[in-house]
Amino acid sequence: LIQSSIMKRLDFVSFAPMVNISAFTGENISELLIKIKMIFNQFNKRAGTGELNRVFRDVLRIHPPPVSSTGRLRFFYITQVSTAPPSFVIFTNNPDEVKQSYRRFIANRLREKLDMGNITIRLIFRKK
Protein backbone atom coordinates (compact mmCIF):
# COMPACT_ATOMS: atom_id res chain seq x y z
CA LEU A 1 0.00 0.00 0.00
CA ILE A 2 2.76 2.45 0.92
CA GLN A 3 4.83 1.49 -2.13
CA SER A 4 1.91 2.03 -4.52
CA SER A 5 1.23 5.41 -2.91
CA ILE A 6 4.88 6.39 -3.40
CA MET A 7 4.87 5.18 -7.00
CA LYS A 8 1.69 7.14 -7.71
CA ARG A 9 3.22 10.35 -6.34
CA LEU A 10 6.41 9.81 -8.35
CA ASP A 11 4.82 8.79 -11.66
CA PHE A 12 6.75 11.55 -13.47
CA VAL A 13 9.94 9.55 -12.83
CA SER A 14 8.48 6.13 -13.45
CA PHE A 15 11.70 5.15 -15.26
CA ALA A 16 13.76 5.50 -12.06
CA PRO A 17 14.55 2.27 -10.23
CA MET A 18 13.24 1.73 -6.74
CA VAL A 19 14.91 -0.41 -4.09
CA ASN A 20 13.27 -1.31 -0.80
CA ILE A 21 15.84 -1.31 1.97
CA SER A 22 15.81 -1.78 5.72
CA ALA A 23 17.81 0.53 7.94
CA PHE A 24 17.20 -1.91 10.79
CA THR A 25 18.43 -5.14 9.15
CA GLY A 26 20.50 -3.75 6.29
CA GLU A 27 18.47 -5.78 3.82
CA ASN A 28 19.04 -4.89 0.14
CA ILE A 29 21.87 -2.42 0.82
CA SER A 30 24.10 -4.25 -1.67
CA GLU A 31 21.31 -4.06 -4.28
CA LEU A 32 21.01 -0.32 -3.60
CA LEU A 33 24.76 0.15 -4.17
CA ILE A 34 24.56 -1.78 -7.45
CA LYS A 35 21.70 0.47 -8.63
CA ILE A 36 23.60 3.61 -7.57
CA LYS A 37 26.63 2.55 -9.63
CA MET A 38 24.41 1.75 -12.65
CA ILE A 39 22.69 5.14 -12.43
CA PHE A 40 26.01 6.94 -11.97
CA ASN A 41 27.34 5.29 -15.14
CA GLN A 42 24.21 6.20 -17.12
CA PHE A 43 24.26 9.77 -15.74
CA ASN A 44 27.83 10.25 -16.96
CA LYS A 45 27.50 8.37 -20.26
CA ARG A 46 28.49 10.06 -23.50
CA ALA A 47 27.07 8.83 -26.81
CA GLY A 48 29.10 9.27 -29.98
CA THR A 49 27.62 11.62 -32.58
CA GLY A 50 27.39 8.91 -35.25
CA GLU A 51 25.60 6.45 -32.96
CA LEU A 52 23.39 9.21 -31.63
CA ASN A 53 22.24 10.32 -35.07
CA ARG A 54 21.57 6.72 -36.18
CA VAL A 55 19.43 6.17 -33.09
CA PHE A 56 17.68 9.50 -33.63
CA ARG A 57 16.86 8.64 -37.27
CA ASP A 58 15.38 5.33 -36.09
CA VAL A 59 13.28 7.16 -33.49
CA LEU A 60 11.96 9.56 -36.13
CA ARG A 61 11.21 6.65 -38.47
CA ILE A 62 9.14 4.90 -35.76
CA HIS A 63 7.04 8.00 -35.18
CA PRO A 64 7.54 10.81 -37.74
CA PRO A 65 7.26 14.41 -36.53
CA PRO A 66 3.72 15.77 -36.50
CA VAL A 67 2.51 18.51 -38.78
CA SER A 68 2.68 21.86 -37.01
CA SER A 69 0.75 25.04 -37.64
CA THR A 70 3.60 26.19 -39.91
CA GLY A 71 3.94 22.91 -41.80
CA ARG A 72 5.91 19.70 -41.27
CA LEU A 73 8.51 19.76 -38.52
CA ARG A 74 11.92 18.73 -39.75
CA PHE A 75 14.71 17.49 -37.53
CA PHE A 76 18.23 17.78 -38.90
CA TYR A 77 20.58 16.26 -36.35
CA ILE A 78 21.29 15.74 -32.66
CA THR A 79 24.42 16.16 -30.58
CA GLN A 80 25.25 15.54 -26.94
CA VAL A 81 26.52 18.71 -25.28
CA SER A 82 27.10 17.49 -21.72
CA THR A 83 26.72 14.73 -19.17
CA ALA A 84 25.40 14.67 -15.60
CA PRO A 85 22.62 14.76 -16.74
CA PRO A 86 23.08 13.79 -20.38
CA SER A 87 21.98 16.82 -22.40
CA PHE A 88 21.23 16.77 -26.10
CA VAL A 89 20.67 19.58 -28.59
CA ILE A 90 18.29 18.73 -31.42
CA PHE A 91 18.35 21.03 -34.43
CA THR A 92 14.99 21.57 -36.12
CA ASN A 93 13.30 24.02 -38.47
CA ASN A 94 10.87 25.24 -35.80
CA PRO A 95 11.74 24.47 -32.14
CA ASP A 96 8.69 26.31 -30.77
CA GLU A 97 6.34 23.91 -32.58
CA VAL A 98 7.67 20.72 -30.95
CA LYS A 99 4.83 19.68 -28.66
CA GLN A 100 5.45 18.39 -25.15
CA SER A 101 4.10 14.93 -25.98
CA TYR A 102 6.57 14.58 -28.88
CA ARG A 103 9.42 15.83 -26.65
CA ARG A 104 8.52 13.11 -24.13
CA PHE A 105 8.38 10.51 -26.91
CA ILE A 106 11.86 11.46 -28.13
CA ALA A 107 13.29 11.50 -24.58
CA ASN A 108 11.78 8.10 -23.75
CA ARG A 109 13.08 6.48 -26.95
CA LEU A 110 16.57 7.99 -26.54
CA ARG A 111 16.72 6.74 -22.94
CA GLU A 112 15.69 3.30 -24.13
CA LYS A 113 18.01 3.08 -27.15
CA LEU A 114 21.08 4.66 -25.52
CA ASP A 115 20.92 2.52 -22.36
CA MET A 116 20.00 5.51 -20.20
CA GLY A 117 16.69 4.02 -19.12
CA ASN A 118 16.94 4.86 -15.42
CA ILE A 119 17.78 8.55 -15.54
CA THR A 120 16.36 11.79 -16.77
CA ILE A 121 17.85 13.37 -19.87
CA ARG A 122 17.68 16.96 -21.02
CA LEU A 123 16.57 17.88 -24.55
CA ILE A 124 17.21 21.32 -25.99
CA PHE A 125 15.60 22.20 -29.31
CA ARG A 126 17.32 24.82 -31.46
CA LYS A 127 16.61 26.33 -34.84
CA LYS A 128 19.04 25.38 -37.58
N, C-alpha and C positions, 0 to 999 in steps of 0.2 A: 504493500500500500504506500509506504513512504517512498520507495524507489520509483513507482509510477508517478507519484506527485512531483518528484524531482525532475523526472524525464519530461513531464508535461510542461513544467516551468522553464525548462532549458531546451525546448524543441527547436530553437533557432540555431543550436549547435548540436543537432542530432548526430552529426558525423563524428563528434568527439567521443573517445572511448571512456567507459566508466568502469571503475574497479571498486568493489566493496572491500573495505579493509576493517580490521579491528584494532583499535589502539590498545585494547585490553590484552588480547592474545597475540597480536602481531600477525594474524592471519592475512594472507595475500600481499604482504609487504613486498616480497620478491616479484610478484606479478606487477605491482605498481611501479617498481623500479624498471622493469622491462618495458612497460608502456611509456614511462618518462623518456627512456633512451630512444625508443622508436619515434616519439613525437619530436624530440630534440633533433633527430636526424632529418625528419621531414621538414621541420621548421627552418632548417639551415640548408636544405637541398637547393642546388642550382641545376636547372635544365639547360642543355645546350640549345642554341638558337635553331639549328636544323631539326632536332628532335621536336622541339616546341612547336615549330611551324607545321611539321607533319601531323602532329597530334591535333593542332588547331584546325587544319584543313579537314581532318576526319570528323571533328566535332561539328564543323559547319556543314559537312556533307550529311551527317545524321539528321540535323535539324537546321535547314537554311535560314538565314536572317529574314525576319518578317518585313513586309512592306511598311514603310513609314509614311507619314503625311507628306514627305517630300520625295517619295519614290523608294526604290529598293535600297536597303542598307548594304553597303559593301565593306567587307573587312579585308585589309591588305596584308598585314602581318602582325606578329606578336613578338615581344622580347621581354626577358626577365630583367628587371632593373635592380632588384635587391632580394635579400633573404631576410628571415626573422622579422616579420613573416614574408614568405615568398610574394613578391609584388611583380605584376606583369603590366606592361603597357600594350594596349591593342590599338592599332591605327585603323581608323574607319573614315568614311566620307562624311558621317554626321553623328558625332558622339552623343549629342543631346537627344537623339531619337532612339537610342538603345534602351528599351524598356527594362524595368527591374526584373521581370520574370525571365527575360532572355539573358540578362547579366547573371542571374542565379543559375540558369541552365549551363552557361559557359563555365562558371566557377565550379559547379558540381562535376562536369565532365572533365575539366582539367585536373581537379583533385583526384578523380578516379584514374585517369590515364597516366598521370605523372607520379603515381604512388605517393600522393600527399593527402590521402583520404581521411586523415584524422586531425587535420588542422584547418584553420581558416587561411584563405589566400586573398590578396588584394588585387583588384582589377582596376586599371586606370584606362579610360577611353580617350584617345586624342585624335584630332583631325589630322589627316595626312595632307 
